[in-house]
Each structure stands twice: as structure tokens, then as C-alpha cells.
Amino acid sequence: MPLTADVKTELAAMRDPRPAARVAEVTAILRFAGGLHSIAGRVAVEAEVDSDILARRVARELVEIYGVRPELARIQASGGRDGATFAVRVREGGETLARQTGLLDQRRRPVRGLPNRLTTGSRPDLAALWRGAFLAAGSLSDPGRSAALEISCPSPEAAMALVGAAHRLGIAAKAREVRGIPRVVVRDGEAIRQTLAEMGATRTADTWDQMRQRREVRAGVNRLVNFDDANLRRSAQAAVAACARVERALEILGDEVPDHLKQAGDLRLAHRDASLDELGHHADPPLTKDAVAGRIRRLLAMADKKAAAEGLPDTESAVPAGLAD
């Protein structure tokens, strides 16, 4: 998805200088892009990301913040996956790093959610937490009916922790499970724009919002066009039905039709697509719209009354099938 790549490229290029924000971001990346492994009986921390730029960035942060020596490795795609991924591994000092980042608790048990200090931190820390989670496992779809910003989560607890952080930022996010994978989803268009801006992808947020507005304008235009088409169809069908009834009325009444009613009927048949107001302008002398409508209504009523008295088909019987109300 091009938009996802745009967001990640923009986020990977920014760097928050605040120590707490850097810790929140790198912890989220480790939590959402990897986890803990046991290698030769020792705890190792590993994160698998989708770009070498992000991998080098994570490695640099681990060196600068925690003083560990990460290993970088390229993992060739397999099993139908596209492209390659890049792994950042910390073997020497992995257990200490896991404790420092909250991946292990004090009893050496894996933490399924996120450290409480991060999900209840300051606004910049919460934004950094979301930034790291998106860099690790996020996606953004195009604006539209199914638009969504999603983050795949390693556990339901991690998903709920991320939702809590979103709510503290004023973002309406929800946790759900799709094909057995916990996810955090933001669907509202304005909420998606806000999430992108909070994470720091302001350029992509503007682009996404412009795309959303253009799509909404196009949808509005299409609705108006469809509405106008429907009105035109209804008007045309009504004109056909009206003319058919008038023709039948003149046929039923014959020489008995009053001159002023015959004039209204002839006007209707002579100008089949005209509105009642336009028919009035064609009359001599001119008539109002209400006068024309009244005369045509009385013409039809007189014809239907005579048809009922003589057992003849009325004016409605002349309306083509599918046009009768």
C-alpha cells in the first residue's frame, strides 16, 4: 500500500530528541515487531522490520540509549511474502535490555501488554508509542468507505494498551480480532488524520485529508447526478402517463368535451415534455399553472365518470404497464 510506505518513510525520517519519547518509540518497535527469543539458554531481543533504514535507526537507538551492540541481518522473503525484511537482534545483554524496555518483568516473565509508564506518559510519549507501533506493524488504506489505519498487535493485552494510549490522545481507536490476529483500528476519517498528525506524519496527514475531501466531493457530485437522473426519469414517465390519460379522455368524451377542457387537453398533447407552467404560456389567452392543472384534472374526471357509467375502460387503462401508480 503506497500510503503505508509514505507514512513509514516520513516517520522513520523524524527523530524526537526527548529521551522519554525515544524510549517509548523503540520499546513499541521491539514489542510490535518482534519479541523475546531463547538462544543457547540466553534471552535475546529481536525486532523484524520492513526496511533497512528503520532497522539501522532501531539499532542506533539501542546503542545510544541502552549501550548494547545489536546485530543486523537481512531476511529473504518466503512463503508468499513480498520483498525482504530486516532483523535487529540483541544477544549480549538481551535479558537486561528486555527488563529495561519492559518486555520482561522482575520475575523474568514476558510482559504481554505494554509498560504502564509508557501508556500513562505525557502526550509526546504517547505519540511516540503510537509512532513506534505503526512503524513496526501499521498500515493505512486509501480514503473511502473502508478506510482504516490499523496496527497488528502481538497480543490482546498490547492492543488494549495501545487503545488506552489513543484515548489519552483523544483518538477514537478500537481493538478487534481479524483472522485470529489482534488489531487496533482507527476508521473515522478525521480520527485517521489526527492519528497521522500526532505520530508526526504531518505531510502524509495533509495528503490523506486532501484525498478524502476530493473523494467526498466526487461522491457528492455522483449523488446529485444520480438524483437528477432519477428526477428526469420520473418526470418523463409522468409526462407519458399524463398524455396517455388525456388522449383516452378526449376519445371517451368525443364531441361532448367542453371547449376550455379540450383546449387544455390539446395543449398537453401538443407539448408533451412541457411543464404545467409552460403549458399555461402556450395557451391563448395565457393561463396560470393552477388553471391548466385544474382543467386537465376536470377533463380526466369527466371522462372517467362517463366511462364508469357506460362500462368503458377509464383513462387509467391507457397508461402503459409499469407507469401506472
C-alpha positions as CSV (number, residue, x, y, z in Angstrom):
1,M,0.0,0.0,0.0
2,P,1.6,3.2,-1.2
3,L,0.2,5.3,1.7
4,T,1.6,3.0,4.3
5,A,5.0,3.3,2.8
6,D,4.7,7.1,2.7
7,V,3.8,7.2,6.4
8,K,6.6,4.9,7.4
9,T,9.1,6.8,5.3
10,E,8.1,10.1,6.9
11,L,8.1,8.7,10.4
12,A,11.4,7.0,10.0
13,A,13.0,10.3,9.0
14,M,11.9,12.2,12.1
15,R,13.6,11.9,15.4
16,D,12.2,13.2,18.7
17,P,15.1,14.4,20.8
18,R,13.3,13.9,24.1
19,P,14.7,10.8,25.9
20,A,11.3,9.6,27.2
21,A,9.8,9.8,23.7
22,R,12.8,7.9,22.2
23,V,12.4,5.1,24.8
24,A,8.6,4.9,24.1
25,E,9.2,4.6,20.4
26,V,11.9,2.0,20.5
27,T,10.1,0.0,23.1
28,A,7.0,-0.1,20.9
29,I,9.0,-1.2,17.9
30,L,10.5,-4.1,19.9
31,R,7.1,-5.0,21.3
32,F,5.2,-4.9,18.0
33,A,7.9,-6.0,15.5
34,G,9.5,-8.8,17.4
35,G,9.9,-10.1,21.0
36,L,12.0,-12.4,23.1
37,H,13.9,-15.5,21.9
38,S,15.9,-18.0,23.8
39,I,19.3,-18.7,22.1
40,A,21.6,-21.2,23.8
41,G,19.7,-20.7,27.0
42,R,20.1,-16.9,27.0
43,V,17.4,-14.3,26.4
44,A,17.7,-12.4,23.1
45,V,15.7,-9.5,21.9
46,E,14.7,-9.3,18.2
47,A,12.7,-6.9,16.1
48,E,11.9,-7.7,12.4
49,V,11.1,-4.6,10.3
50,D,10.4,-4.0,6.7
51,S,13.1,-1.5,5.7
52,D,16.9,-1.3,6.2
53,I,16.5,2.4,7.1
54,L,14.2,1.6,10.0
55,A,16.5,-1.4,11.1
56,R,19.5,0.9,11.2
57,R,17.6,3.5,13.1
58,V,16.4,1.0,15.8
59,A,20.0,-0.3,16.1
60,R,21.3,3.2,16.6
61,E,18.8,4.0,19.3
62,L,19.6,0.8,21.1
63,V,23.3,1.7,21.1
64,E,22.7,5.3,22.2
65,I,20.0,4.7,24.8
66,Y,20.9,1.3,26.3
67,G,24.6,0.8,25.3
68,V,24.0,-2.7,23.7
69,R,25.5,-4.0,20.4
70,P,22.8,-5.1,18.0
71,E,23.3,-7.3,15.1
72,L,21.6,-6.5,11.7
73,A,20.5,-9.2,9.3
74,R,18.6,-9.3,6.1
75,I,15.9,-12.0,5.9
76,Q,14.8,-13.1,2.5
77,A,11.1,-13.4,1.9
78,S,9.5,-16.8,1.8
79,G,6.1,-18.4,2.0
80,G,4.5,-16.0,-0.5
81,R,5.7,-12.8,1.2
82,D,6.9,-9.9,-0.9
83,G,10.3,-8.4,-0.5
84,A,12.8,-8.9,2.3
85,T,12.7,-7.9,6.0
86,F,15.5,-6.8,8.3
87,A,16.1,-8.1,11.8
88,V,17.7,-6.3,14.7
89,R,19.0,-8.7,17.3
90,V,20.5,-8.2,20.7
91,R,22.1,-11.3,22.2
92,E,24.7,-9.9,24.5
93,G,22.8,-8.2,27.3
94,G,19.5,-9.2,25.8
95,E,17.9,-10.1,29.2
96,T,18.9,-6.7,30.7
97,L,17.5,-4.9,27.6
98,A,14.3,-6.9,27.9
99,R,13.9,-5.8,31.6
100,Q,14.8,-2.2,30.8
101,T,12.2,-2.0,28.0
102,G,9.5,-3.8,29.9
103,L,9.5,-6.9,27.8
104,L,10.3,-8.9,30.9
105,D,9.0,-8.2,34.4
106,Q,11.2,-8.5,37.5
107,R,10.4,-12.2,37.8
108,R,11.7,-12.8,34.2
109,R,8.2,-13.4,32.9
110,P,7.3,-12.0,29.5
111,V,5.0,-9.0,29.6
112,R,2.0,-9.4,27.3
113,G,1.0,-5.8,27.2
114,L,3.0,-2.5,27.3
115,P,4.8,-1.0,30.3
116,N,2.3,1.1,32.3
117,R,4.8,4.0,32.5
118,L,4.5,4.4,28.7
119,T,0.8,4.1,28.3
120,T,0.2,6.8,31.0
121,G,3.0,9.1,30.0
122,S,3.0,12.6,28.5
123,R,1.3,13.4,25.2
124,P,4.7,13.3,23.3
125,D,5.5,9.9,24.9
126,L,2.0,8.6,23.9
127,A,2.5,9.9,20.3
128,A,6.0,8.2,20.2
129,L,4.4,5.0,21.4
130,W,2.0,5.0,18.5
131,R,4.7,6.0,16.1
132,G,6.8,3.0,17.1
133,A,3.8,0.7,16.9
134,F,2.9,1.9,13.4
135,L,6.5,1.7,12.2
136,A,6.6,-1.9,13.4
137,A,3.2,-3.2,12.3
138,G,1.0,-0.4,10.9
139,S,-1.0,0.1,7.7
140,L,-3.0,2.8,6.1
141,S,-5.6,2.3,3.4
142,D,-6.9,4.9,0.9
143,P,-9.8,7.2,1.9
144,G,-13.2,5.7,1.2
145,R,-15.9,3.6,2.8
146,S,-13.4,1.0,4.0
147,A,-10.7,3.5,5.0
148,A,-8.7,2.4,8.1
149,L,-5.5,2.9,9.9
150,E,-4.6,-0.4,11.5
151,I,-1.8,-1.8,13.7
152,S,-1.4,-5.6,14.1
153,C,-0.7,-6.5,17.7
154,P,1.3,-9.3,19.3
155,S,-1.4,-9.9,21.9
156,P,-4.9,-8.7,23.0
157,E,-3.2,-7.0,26.0
158,A,-0.9,-5.0,23.8
159,A,-3.9,-4.0,21.7
160,M,-5.8,-2.7,24.7
161,A,-2.8,-0.8,25.9
162,L,-2.5,0.9,22.6
163,V,-6.2,1.7,22.6
164,G,-5.8,3.3,26.0
165,A,-2.9,5.4,24.8
166,A,-5.0,6.5,21.8
167,H,-7.9,7.6,24.0
168,R,-5.5,9.7,26.1
169,L,-4.6,11.4,22.8
170,G,-8.2,12.0,22.0
171,I,-8.3,9.4,19.2
172,A,-11.2,7.0,18.8
173,A,-9.4,3.7,18.3
174,K,-10.9,0.2,18.8
175,A,-9.4,-3.2,19.4
176,R,-10.7,-6.1,17.3
177,E,-9.5,-9.5,16.2
178,V,-9.2,-10.3,12.5
179,R,-8.4,-13.9,11.4
180,G,-7.1,-14.6,14.9
181,I,-4.8,-11.5,15.0
182,P,-5.4,-8.8,17.5
183,R,-5.6,-5.4,15.8
184,V,-6.1,-1.7,16.8
185,V,-8.2,0.1,14.2
186,V,-9.0,3.8,13.6
187,R,-11.8,4.2,11.0
188,D,-13.2,7.7,11.2
189,G,-11.7,10.0,8.6
190,E,-10.9,12.9,10.9
191,A,-9.5,10.5,13.6
192,I,-7.2,9.0,11.0
193,R,-5.9,12.4,10.0
194,Q,-5.4,13.3,13.7
195,T,-3.6,10.0,14.3
196,L,-1.1,10.6,11.5
197,A,-0.5,14.2,12.7
198,E,0.0,13.1,16.3
199,M,2.6,10.5,15.2
200,G,4.4,13.1,13.3
201,A,3.4,12.2,9.7
202,T,2.0,15.7,9.0
203,R,2.8,15.7,5.3
204,T,1.0,12.4,4.8
205,A,-1.8,13.5,7.0
206,D,-2.4,16.5,4.7
207,T,-2.2,14.4,1.6
208,W,-4.6,11.8,3.0
209,D,-7.0,14.6,4.1
210,Q,-6.9,16.1,0.6
211,M,-7.6,12.7,-1.0
212,R,-10.5,12.2,1.5
213,Q,-12.0,15.6,0.6
214,R,-11.7,15.0,-3.1
215,R,-13.4,11.6,-2.8
216,E,-16.2,13.2,-0.7
217,V,-16.7,15.9,-3.3
218,R,-16.9,13.3,-6.1
219,A,-19.3,11.2,-4.1
220,G,-21.5,14.2,-3.5
221,V,-21.5,15.1,-7.2
222,N,-22.3,11.5,-8.2
223,R,-25.2,11.5,-5.7
224,L,-26.5,14.8,-7.2
225,V,-26.2,13.4,-10.8
226,N,-28.0,10.2,-9.8
227,F,-30.7,12.2,-8.0
228,D,-31.1,14.4,-11.1
229,D,-31.3,11.4,-13.4
230,A,-33.9,9.8,-11.2
231,N,-36.0,13.0,-11.2
232,L,-35.7,13.2,-15.0
233,R,-36.8,9.6,-15.4
234,R,-39.8,10.2,-13.1
235,S,-40.7,13.4,-14.9
236,A,-40.6,11.6,-18.3
237,Q,-42.7,8.7,-17.0
238,A,-45.2,11.1,-15.5
239,A,-45.5,13.0,-18.9
240,V,-46.1,9.8,-20.8
241,A,-48.8,8.7,-18.4
242,A,-50.5,12.1,-18.4
243,C,-50.6,12.3,-22.2
244,A,-51.9,8.7,-22.4
245,R,-54.8,9.6,-20.0
246,V,-55.6,12.8,-21.8
247,E,-55.8,11.0,-25.2
248,R,-58.1,8.4,-23.7
249,A,-60.2,11.2,-22.1
250,L,-60.7,13.0,-25.4
251,E,-61.6,9.7,-27.0
252,I,-64.2,8.9,-24.4
253,L,-65.8,12.3,-24.4
254,G,-65.7,12.9,-28.2
255,D,-67.9,15.9,-29.1
256,E,-69.1,16.2,-25.5
257,V,-65.9,17.7,-24.2
258,P,-66.2,21.4,-23.2
259,D,-64.1,23.7,-25.3
260,H,-62.0,25.0,-22.4
261,L,-61.2,21.5,-21.2
262,K,-60.4,20.4,-24.8
263,Q,-58.0,23.3,-25.1
264,A,-56.1,22.2,-22.0
265,G,-56.0,18.6,-23.3
266,D,-54.8,19.7,-26.7
267,L,-52.1,21.8,-25.1
268,R,-50.9,18.7,-23.1
269,L,-50.7,16.6,-26.2
270,A,-49.0,19.3,-28.3
271,H,-46.3,20.0,-25.8
272,R,-45.7,16.6,-24.2
273,D,-42.5,17.5,-22.3
274,A,-43.6,20.9,-21.1
275,S,-44.3,21.7,-17.5
276,L,-47.8,22.9,-16.5
277,D,-46.4,26.4,-16.2
278,E,-45.0,26.3,-19.7
279,L,-48.4,24.9,-21.0
280,G,-50.0,28.0,-19.5
281,H,-47.8,30.3,-21.5
282,H,-48.7,28.4,-24.7
283,A,-52.4,29.0,-24.1
284,D,-54.3,31.8,-25.8
285,P,-55.0,33.8,-23.7
286,P,-52.3,32.6,-21.3
287,L,-53.3,30.6,-18.2
288,T,-51.7,30.1,-14.8
289,K,-50.2,26.7,-13.9
290,D,-53.1,26.0,-11.5
291,A,-55.7,26.8,-14.1
292,V,-54.1,24.3,-16.6
293,A,-53.8,21.7,-13.9
294,G,-57.4,22.2,-12.8
295,R,-58.8,21.9,-16.4
296,I,-56.8,18.7,-17.1
297,R,-58.0,17.3,-13.8
298,R,-61.7,18.1,-14.6
299,L,-61.2,16.6,-18.1
300,L,-60.0,13.3,-16.7
301,A,-62.7,13.2,-14.0
302,M,-65.4,13.9,-16.6
303,A,-64.1,11.2,-18.9
304,D,-63.7,8.6,-16.0
305,K,-67.3,9.4,-14.9
306,K,-68.7,8.7,-18.4
307,A,-66.6,5.6,-18.8
308,A,-67.9,4.2,-15.5
309,A,-71.5,5.0,-16.5
310,E,-71.2,3.3,-19.8
311,G,-68.9,0.4,-18.7
312,L,-65.9,1.6,-20.8
313,P,-62.2,1.4,-19.8
314,D,-61.3,4.6,-18.0
315,T,-58.4,6.9,-18.6
316,E,-56.1,4.9,-16.3
317,S,-56.4,1.9,-18.6
318,A,-54.5,3.8,-21.3
319,V,-51.4,4.2,-19.1
320,P,-48.6,1.8,-20.3
321,A,-47.8,-1.0,-18.0
322,G,-45.1,0.0,-15.4
323,L,-46.0,3.7,-15.4
324,A,-49.3,3.5,-13.5
325,D,-49.0,4.4,-9.8
